[in-house]
Amino acid sequence: MYISKEVKENIFKKHGKSEKDTGSTEGQIALFTHRIQHLSGHLKTNQKDYNTERSLVRLVGKRRSLLDYLKSKDINRYRAIVKELGLRK
C-alpha cells in the first residue's frame, strides 16, 4: 500500500511535533493506525488474502509495542493518543 506524501505529512502534522518529525512515537502510532484501517477495509472484501492478513497482524503488534513503550515512558501522552485515535484499551 502506498501512502502519498501529503497524507503522511498531515498525519505527522496532526499527531507528531511537526510534519517533518517522522520519528515521534505518536506519529508512528498514528501512521500504523492509518495503515491498519486501510488493510482492514481491504480484508473485508478479500477474505482469502492471507499475506495481507499476516501484514495486518504484524502492524497491530508493532503498534501495540509502541503503545506499551509510550505507556511506560509517559502515561499522559499515552492516554491522549489513545483517546485521539479512538483505540480500545
LUMTOR-976638 format. One record per residue: chain; x negated, y, z negated of N, C-alpha, C in turn. Coordinates in nm, 2 decimals. Example, Ala and Ser with C-alpha at 12.3 -4.5 7.8 and 13.67 -1.06 7.14 Angstrom:
BEGIN
 mido   n_xx   n_yy   n_zz  ca_xx  ca_yy  ca_zz   c_xx   c_yy   c_zz
    A  -1.32  -0.57  -0.78  -1.23  -0.45  -0.78  -1.32  -0.33  -0.78
    A  -1.28  -0.22  -0.71  -1.37  -0.11  -0.71  -1.29   0.00  -0.79
END
This chain:
BEGIN
 mido   n_xx   n_yy   n_zz  ca_xx  ca_yy  ca_zz   c_xx   c_yy   c_zz
    A  -0.08  -0.12   0.00   0.00   0.00   0.00  -0.09   0.12   0.00
    A  -0.06   0.22   0.09  -0.13   0.34   0.10  -0.06   0.45   0.03
    A  -0.12   0.52  -0.06  -0.06   0.64  -0.12  -0.13   0.76  -0.07
    A  -0.05   0.85  -0.01  -0.11   0.97   0.05  -0.18   1.06  -0.05
    A  -0.27   1.14   0.00  -0.35   1.23  -0.08  -0.26   1.33  -0.16
    A  -0.16   1.37  -0.10  -0.07   1.47  -0.16   0.01   1.40  -0.28
    A   0.05   1.28  -0.26   0.13   1.21  -0.37   0.03   1.19  -0.49
    A  -0.09   1.15  -0.46  -0.19   1.13  -0.57  -0.22   1.26  -0.64
    A  -0.23   1.37  -0.57  -0.26   1.50  -0.63  -0.14   1.54  -0.72
    A  -0.02   1.52  -0.67   0.10   1.55  -0.75   0.10   1.47  -0.88
    A   0.07   1.34  -0.87   0.07   1.26  -0.99  -0.03   1.30  -1.09
    A  -0.16   1.33  -1.04  -0.26   1.37  -1.13  -0.24   1.51  -1.18
    A  -0.18   1.60  -1.10  -0.15   1.73  -1.15  -0.04   1.73  -1.26
    A   0.05   1.64  -1.25   0.16   1.64  -1.35   0.12   1.57  -1.47
    A   0.04   1.46  -1.46   0.01   1.38  -1.58  -0.14   1.39  -1.62
    A  -0.23   1.43  -1.54  -0.37   1.45  -1.58  -0.40   1.59  -1.62
    A  -0.52   1.62  -1.63  -0.56   1.75  -1.67  -0.56   1.85  -1.55
    A  -0.59   1.80  -1.43  -0.58   1.87  -1.31  -0.56   1.78  -1.19
    A  -0.54   1.83  -1.07  -0.51   1.74  -0.96  -0.63   1.67  -0.91
    A  -0.75   1.72  -0.95  -0.88   1.65  -0.91  -0.93   1.56  -1.02
    A  -0.87   1.56  -1.14  -0.91   1.48  -1.25  -0.84   1.34  -1.24
    A  -0.91   1.25  -1.17  -0.85   1.12  -1.14  -0.89   1.02  -1.25
    A  -0.98   1.05  -1.34  -1.02   0.96  -1.44  -0.95   0.96  -1.57
    A  -0.86   1.06  -1.60  -0.80   1.06  -1.72  -0.70   0.94  -1.74
    A  -0.69   0.90  -1.86  -0.61   0.78  -1.89  -0.47   0.80  -1.85
    A  -0.41   0.92  -1.88  -0.27   0.94  -1.85  -0.25   0.94  -1.70
    A  -0.34   1.00  -1.62  -0.33   1.00  -1.48  -0.34   0.86  -1.42
    A  -0.43   0.77  -1.47  -0.44   0.64  -1.43  -0.31   0.56  -1.46
    A  -0.26   0.58  -1.58  -0.13   0.51  -1.61  -0.02   0.55  -1.52
    A  -0.01   0.68  -1.49   0.10   0.73  -1.40   0.08   0.68  -1.26
    A  -0.04   0.67  -1.21  -0.07   0.61  -1.08  -0.03   0.47  -1.08
    A  -0.07   0.39  -1.18  -0.03   0.25  -1.18   0.12   0.23  -1.19
    A   0.19   0.32  -1.26   0.33   0.31  -1.27   0.40   0.34  -1.14
    A   0.35   0.43  -1.06   0.40   0.46  -0.93   0.38   0.34  -0.84
    A   0.26   0.28  -0.84   0.24   0.16  -0.76   0.32   0.04  -0.80
    A   0.35   0.03  -0.93   0.43  -0.08  -0.98   0.57  -0.07  -0.94
    A   0.62   0.06  -0.94   0.76   0.08  -0.89   0.77   0.05  -0.74
    A   0.67   0.09  -0.67   0.68   0.06  -0.52   0.67  -0.09  -0.50
    A   0.58  -0.16  -0.57   0.57  -0.31  -0.55   0.70  -0.38  -0.59
    A   0.76  -0.33  -0.70   0.88  -0.39  -0.75   1.00  -0.38  -0.65
    A   1.00  -0.27  -0.58   1.10  -0.25  -0.48   1.08  -0.34  -0.36
    A   0.95  -0.36  -0.32   0.91  -0.45  -0.21   0.95  -0.59  -0.25
    A   0.93  -0.63  -0.37   0.96  -0.77  -0.41   1.11  -0.80  -0.42
    A   1.19  -0.69  -0.43   1.34  -0.72  -0.44   1.39  -0.76  -0.30
    A   1.32  -0.72  -0.19   1.36  -0.76  -0.06   1.28  -0.88  -0.01
    A   1.16  -0.90  -0.06   1.08  -1.01  -0.02   1.04  -1.10  -0.13
    A   1.13  -1.18  -0.18   1.11  -1.26  -0.30   1.00  -1.36  -0.28
    A   0.97  -1.40  -0.16   0.86  -1.51  -0.15   0.73  -1.45  -0.12
    A   0.71  -1.32  -0.13   0.58  -1.26  -0.11   0.49  -1.28  -0.24
    A   0.42  -1.39  -0.25   0.35  -1.43  -0.37   0.23  -1.35  -0.39
    A   0.17  -1.30  -0.29   0.05  -1.22  -0.30   0.08  -1.08  -0.36
    A   0.19  -1.03  -0.32   0.24  -0.90  -0.38   0.28  -0.92  -0.53
    A   0.34  -1.04  -0.56   0.38  -1.07  -0.69   0.26  -1.08  -0.78
    A   0.15  -1.14  -0.73   0.03  -1.15  -0.81  -0.03  -1.01  -0.83
    A  -0.03  -0.93  -0.73  -0.09  -0.79  -0.74  -0.01  -0.71  -0.85
    A   0.12  -0.73  -0.84   0.21  -0.66  -0.94   0.18  -0.70  -1.08
    A   0.16  -0.83  -1.11   0.12  -0.88  -1.24  -0.01  -0.83  -1.29
    A  -0.11  -0.82  -1.19  -0.24  -0.76  -1.23  -0.23  -0.62  -1.26
    A  -0.15  -0.54  -1.19  -0.13  -0.40  -1.21  -0.07  -0.37  -1.35
    A   0.03  -0.46  -1.38   0.10  -0.44  -1.51   0.00  -0.47  -1.62
    A  -0.08  -0.57  -1.60  -0.19  -0.60  -1.70  -0.29  -0.48  -1.72
    A  -0.33  -0.42  -1.61  -0.42  -0.31  -1.62  -0.36  -0.19  -1.69
    A  -0.23  -0.17  -1.65  -0.16  -0.05  -1.72  -0.14  -0.08  -1.87
    A  -0.11  -0.21  -1.90  -0.10  -0.24  -2.04  -0.23  -0.22  -2.12
    A  -0.34  -0.26  -2.06  -0.47  -0.24  -2.13  -0.50  -0.09  -2.15
    A  -0.47  -0.01  -2.05  -0.49   0.13  -2.06  -0.40   0.19  -2.17
    A  -0.28   0.14  -2.17  -0.19   0.19  -2.28  -0.24   0.15  -2.41
    A  -0.29   0.03  -2.43  -0.34  -0.01  -2.56  -0.46   0.07  -2.60
    A  -0.55   0.10  -2.50  -0.66   0.19  -2.53  -0.62   0.33  -2.57
    A  -0.52   0.38  -2.50  -0.47   0.52  -2.54  -0.41   0.52  -2.68
    A  -0.34   0.41  -2.71  -0.27   0.40  -2.84  -0.37   0.39  -2.95
    A  -0.49   0.32  -2.93  -0.59   0.31  -3.03  -0.66   0.45  -3.05
    A  -0.68   0.52  -2.94  -0.75   0.65  -2.95  -0.67   0.77  -2.99
    A  -0.55   0.78  -2.94  -0.46   0.90  -2.97  -0.32   0.86  -2.96
    A  -0.25   0.84  -3.07  -0.12   0.79  -3.07  -0.02   0.89  -3.01
    A  -0.05   1.02  -3.03   0.04   1.12  -2.98   0.04   1.13  -2.83
    A  -0.07   1.12  -2.77  -0.08   1.11  -2.62  -0.01   0.99  -2.57
    A  -0.03   0.88  -2.64   0.04   0.75  -2.60   0.19   0.77  -2.60
    A   0.24   0.82  -2.71   0.39   0.84  -2.72   0.44   0.94  -2.61
    A   0.36   1.04  -2.58   0.40   1.14  -2.48   0.41   1.08  -2.34
    A   0.31   1.00  -2.31   0.31   0.94  -2.17   0.41   0.83  -2.16
    A   0.44   0.75  -2.26   0.54   0.65  -2.26   0.68   0.72  -2.24
    A   0.70   0.82  -2.31   0.83   0.90  -2.30   0.84   0.96  -2.17
    A   0.74   1.02  -2.12   0.74   1.09  -1.99   0.76   1.00  -1.87
    A   0.70   0.88  -1.88   0.72   0.79  -1.77   0.84   0.70  -1.78
    A   0.90   0.70  -1.90   1.01   0.61  -1.93   0.98   0.47  -1.94
    A   0.87   0.44  -2.00   0.83   0.30  -2.01   0.89   0.24  -2.14
    A   0.91   0.11  -2.13   0.96   0.04  -2.25   0.84   0.02  -2.35
    A   0.88   0.00  -2.48   0.78  -0.03  -2.58   0.76   0.09  -2.67
END
